Amino acid sequence: MISPRKPCVLITKTPTISPGAIIAWGRNTKRRVEYADRYKNDEDAVNALFAQIVLGECLEQFLNHRVTAEEVEIAKTQSGQPYLEAFPQLHVSISHTDGMIGVAISEEPIGIDVQKVRKIRDSLLNRTLSPKEQCIVRERECPEKSFSMLWAMKEAIVKMHGTGFVEYPTNIDLANLVELTSDALEAKEGAQYEGHGIYTHWEEDVAVCIYGPNDGYELF
């Protein structure tokens, strides 16, 4: 029996260039350009185009061979979950925040989310965190960092399922799965939620969470 490959995760900074420049960079098909044209501002268009370039690099690492731009064409299910038409057996997750993009590829369902630390309000905490989670966040010296990680964890969970938030985010209570660091928090080593592994780390001021197979992943 062949063991499944470990999921491949690639996290990188977004280039500060125009959509036209990234199109000229290469590996962008007509379909990709049309996809990026749907976005109303340049930053979102660059994120959309660059995410597919990063996805191609991640796919090559995962398969251990070169792929064409057409093989990295992204389609979406009715629920909005991305997948690769050329490799429908693979599971794909994509996330981007200000200045950072994360992609994940796996033979099993997987979700990734990246969240840049930003200001928060009490109303946001009340809508998104359980009472226990709110206590953890409010007690920290930098509550914004702790919130960013908890929210990245919740987003990664719903992305893996491909359903979005079908219930209130407050119902996904992760308070018992996190541990406090000097100024924020991360998932405990070996943490699981509903039978799947939760892995977290920080990329500068960006919280990163990968949710999926229990045997970890390879980060590139």
C-alpha positions as CSV (number, residue, x, y, z in Angstrom):
1,M,0.0,0.0,0.0
2,I,1.4,3.4,-1.0
3,S,1.4,5.9,1.8
4,P,-0.1,9.3,0.9
5,R,2.2,12.2,0.3
6,K,2.5,14.8,3.0
7,P,0.5,18.0,2.3
8,C,2.6,20.7,0.7
9,V,2.2,24.2,2.1
10,L,3.8,27.3,0.6
11,I,3.7,30.8,2.2
12,T,5.2,33.8,0.6
13,K,5.0,37.6,0.5
14,T,3.0,39.3,-2.2
15,P,5.0,41.4,-4.6
16,T,4.4,45.1,-4.7
17,I,3.7,45.4,-8.5
18,S,0.9,46.2,-10.8
19,P,-1.5,43.6,-12.3
20,G,0.0,44.3,-15.7
21,A,3.5,43.6,-14.4
22,I,2.5,40.3,-12.9
23,I,0.7,39.3,-16.1
24,A,3.9,40.0,-18.0
25,W,5.8,37.8,-15.4
26,G,4.5,34.8,-17.2
27,R,2.5,31.6,-16.5
28,N,-0.7,33.5,-16.7
29,T,-3.3,32.2,-19.1
30,K,-6.1,34.1,-20.7
31,R,-8.5,32.5,-18.2
32,R,-6.4,33.7,-15.3
33,V,-6.3,37.2,-16.6
34,E,-10.1,37.2,-17.0
35,Y,-10.4,35.9,-13.5
36,A,-8.3,38.7,-12.1
37,D,-10.3,41.3,-14.1
38,R,-13.3,40.6,-11.8
39,Y,-11.6,42.3,-8.9
40,K,-12.3,46.0,-8.5
41,N,-8.9,47.1,-7.2
42,D,-5.3,46.4,-8.2
43,E,-4.3,44.8,-4.9
44,D,-7.0,42.1,-5.1
45,A,-6.1,41.5,-8.8
46,V,-2.4,41.0,-7.9
47,N,-3.3,38.7,-5.1
48,A,-5.5,36.6,-7.4
49,L,-2.9,36.3,-10.1
50,F,0.1,35.7,-7.8
51,A,-1.8,33.1,-5.8
52,Q,-2.1,31.0,-8.9
53,I,1.7,31.4,-9.6
54,V,2.4,30.3,-6.0
55,L,-0.1,27.4,-6.4
56,G,1.8,26.2,-9.4
57,E,5.1,26.2,-7.5
58,C,3.5,24.3,-4.6
59,L,2.0,21.8,-7.1
60,E,5.4,21.2,-8.6
61,Q,6.9,20.6,-5.1
62,F,4.0,18.2,-4.3
63,L,4.2,16.2,-7.6
64,N,8.0,16.5,-7.9
65,H,7.8,17.5,-11.6
66,R,7.0,20.5,-13.7
67,V,3.5,21.5,-14.6
68,T,2.1,23.8,-17.2
69,A,0.1,27.0,-16.5
70,E,-3.0,25.3,-17.9
71,E,-2.6,22.5,-15.3
72,V,-2.8,25.1,-12.6
73,E,-6.2,26.5,-13.7
74,I,-8.4,27.0,-10.7
75,A,-12.1,26.1,-10.8
76,K,-14.6,26.3,-8.0
77,T,-17.3,24.0,-6.7
78,Q,-20.9,25.3,-6.2
79,S,-20.0,26.1,-2.6
80,G,-17.0,28.1,-3.7
81,Q,-14.2,25.7,-2.8
82,P,-11.3,25.8,-5.2
83,Y,-9.9,22.8,-7.1
84,L,-7.6,22.0,-10.0
85,E,-9.4,20.8,-13.1
86,A,-6.3,18.9,-14.2
87,F,-5.9,17.2,-10.8
88,P,-9.4,16.8,-9.4
89,Q,-8.2,14.1,-7.0
90,L,-6.1,16.7,-5.1
91,H,-7.4,19.1,-2.5
92,V,-6.4,22.8,-2.7
93,S,-6.8,25.7,-0.3
94,I,-5.7,29.3,-0.9
95,S,-5.6,32.3,1.4
96,H,-4.2,35.8,1.2
97,T,-4.0,38.8,3.5
98,D,-2.2,42.1,3.3
99,G,1.2,41.3,1.8
100,M,1.1,37.5,2.3
101,I,-0.3,34.5,0.4
102,G,-0.6,30.9,1.6
103,V,-1.5,27.8,-0.5
104,A,-1.9,24.2,0.5
105,I,-2.2,21.0,-1.6
106,S,-3.0,17.5,-0.2
107,E,-4.4,14.2,-1.2
108,E,-6.8,14.6,1.7
109,P,-9.1,17.6,2.6
110,I,-7.1,20.6,3.9
111,G,-7.6,24.2,4.8
112,I,-5.2,27.1,5.1
113,D,-5.7,30.6,6.3
114,V,-3.5,33.6,6.8
115,Q,-4.5,36.6,8.9
116,K,-2.6,39.9,9.3
117,V,-2.8,41.4,12.8
118,R,-5.1,44.4,12.7
119,K,-7.2,46.5,15.1
120,I,-10.3,44.8,16.7
121,R,-13.4,46.0,18.4
122,D,-15.5,44.4,21.1
123,S,-18.4,43.9,18.7
124,L,-16.1,41.8,16.5
125,L,-15.1,39.6,19.4
126,N,-18.7,39.1,20.4
127,R,-19.7,38.0,16.9
128,T,-16.8,35.6,16.4
129,L,-15.4,34.2,19.6
130,S,-16.9,32.0,22.4
131,P,-16.9,33.5,25.9
132,K,-13.8,31.4,26.8
133,E,-12.0,32.6,23.7
134,Q,-12.9,36.2,24.5
135,C,-11.4,35.9,27.9
136,I,-8.1,34.5,26.5
137,V,-7.9,37.4,24.0
138,R,-8.8,40.1,26.4
139,E,-6.2,39.0,28.9
140,R,-3.3,39.2,26.5
141,E,-0.9,42.2,26.2
142,C,-1.6,42.2,22.5
143,P,-5.2,41.0,22.0
144,E,-5.1,41.7,18.3
145,K,-2.4,39.0,17.8
146,S,-4.4,36.4,19.7
147,F,-7.6,37.2,17.9
148,S,-5.8,36.9,14.5
149,M,-4.6,33.4,15.3
150,L,-8.0,32.2,16.6
151,W,-9.7,33.6,13.6
152,A,-7.2,32.0,11.2
153,M,-7.9,28.7,12.9
154,K,-11.6,29.0,12.5
155,E,-11.3,30.1,8.8
156,A,-9.0,27.1,8.1
157,I,-11.5,24.7,9.6
158,V,-14.4,25.9,7.5
159,K,-12.2,26.1,4.4
160,M,-11.3,22.4,4.8
161,H,-14.9,21.5,4.8
162,G,-15.7,23.8,1.9
163,T,-18.9,25.0,3.4
164,G,-18.1,28.4,4.9
165,F,-19.6,29.3,8.3
166,V,-22.9,27.3,8.3
167,E,-23.1,28.0,12.0
168,Y,-22.1,30.9,14.1
169,P,-18.3,31.2,14.5
170,T,-18.8,31.4,18.2
171,N,-19.9,27.7,18.1
172,I,-16.4,26.7,17.0
173,D,-14.8,26.9,20.4
174,L,-11.0,26.4,20.3
175,A,-10.2,27.7,23.7
176,N,-8.9,24.3,25.0
177,L,-6.7,23.8,21.9
178,V,-4.4,26.8,22.2
179,E,-1.5,27.7,24.4
180,L,-0.2,31.1,25.3
181,T,3.1,32.4,24.1
182,S,4.9,35.6,25.2
183,D,2.5,38.0,23.4
184,A,-0.1,35.9,21.6
185,L,-1.1,32.2,21.2
186,E,-0.7,29.1,19.0
187,A,-2.3,25.7,18.8
188,K,-1.0,23.2,21.2
189,E,1.3,20.5,19.8
190,G,-0.8,17.6,18.6
191,A,-4.0,19.7,18.8
192,Q,-7.0,18.2,17.0
193,Y,-10.5,19.5,16.2
194,E,-13.1,16.9,15.1
195,G,-10.4,14.4,14.3
196,H,-8.2,16.6,12.2
197,G,-4.9,18.2,13.0
198,I,-4.4,22.0,13.7
199,Y,-1.0,23.5,13.0
200,T,-0.1,27.1,13.5
201,H,2.8,29.5,13.3
202,W,3.7,33.1,12.7
203,E,5.1,34.8,9.6
204,E,6.2,38.1,11.1
205,D,2.8,39.8,11.9
206,V,0.7,37.2,10.0
207,A,-1.0,34.3,11.8
208,V,-1.0,31.1,9.8
209,C,-3.1,28.0,10.4
210,I,-3.2,24.7,8.5
211,Y,-6.1,22.3,9.3
212,G,-6.2,18.8,7.9
213,P,-4.2,15.5,7.9
214,N,-2.8,14.5,11.3
215,D,0.6,13.6,10.0
216,G,1.7,17.2,9.4
217,Y,2.8,18.9,6.3
218,E,5.9,20.0,4.3
219,L,6.4,23.8,4.4
220,F,8.3,25.4,1.4
